[in-house]
Amino acid sequence: MLRLPAVAGQFYPADPQELSSLINKFTATPKEHERQRVRACLVPHAGYVYSGHVAGAVFARIALPRKILLLGVRHQPRGEPLAIVSEGAWRTPLGDVPIDTELATKLLKACPQLREDSVAHSREHSLEVELPFLQQLDPTLSFVPIAIGTIRFEELLQAGEAIGRALAAIEEEVLIVTSSDMNHYEDDETTRWKDHIAIESLLQLDAKKLYNACQQETISMCGLGPAVVMLTATKYLGVRHAQVVRYATSGDVSADRSTVVGYAGMIFN
């Protein structure tokens, strides 16, 4: 199956040269930072004009492996709670990115909750917007997309444990790229306060604390499900540290502080 781009020209440029130039700008590596091996990262998925600089700052710090597990949220109502696509390729204006069928097969075997479902991915932007960054930095990589539509903690915990065990058993390195924006559509001060609470839980690598904080403080982190799965999986991958690379809100770009979305870029190693 070849998935065609759903949000090119909306969330990011549809023109290949413009897109490539913008990604180069966002991922320019400061001299004081060397690219490093990490096991997971958290990046936003809003339009590049708002959050591209945050995602780019994260990807600029990572020495990418050849295999990527891309976890995103299923914004659209249709589809399986844990939807995977295990064959084919996804097209962006920069070309086609192949799905890693071998890796997908191992994940399907390890995690029975995963279901083949191309419909859940057909219009979903949270995974698509990360691909141009990845393929620009390494045109030879392959990936597996998983769209998460459930926020039931036990389901997320089980999926994260199964995925973590599967990745730990694979000799080749796999990077988990988790796609999430942070708090939505409150004023800038409130959003920064709520996001600080969520980020503290992420820094502590505590999936349950993150989940409870988002529920209790009404933090509208859209990728809560993917983040819980990631944090759970990384316990099997030897992750001991987390770091905030960059944080921003949409108000930093729009200058409208009355209603913003928060964006956190983090790495886990």
PyMOL commands that set and color helices and strands:
alter all, ss='L'
color gray80, all
select helices_A, chain A and resi 16-26+48-59+101-110+119-122+125-128+131-137+153-168+188-203+207-216+224-234+251-254
alter helices_A, ss='H'
color red, helices_A
select strands_A, chain A and resi 2-3+40-43+67-73+82-84+89-92+95-98+115-116+142-148+174-179+184-186+242-249+260-268
alter strands_A, ss='S'
color yellow, strands_A
deselect
rebuild
show_as cartoon
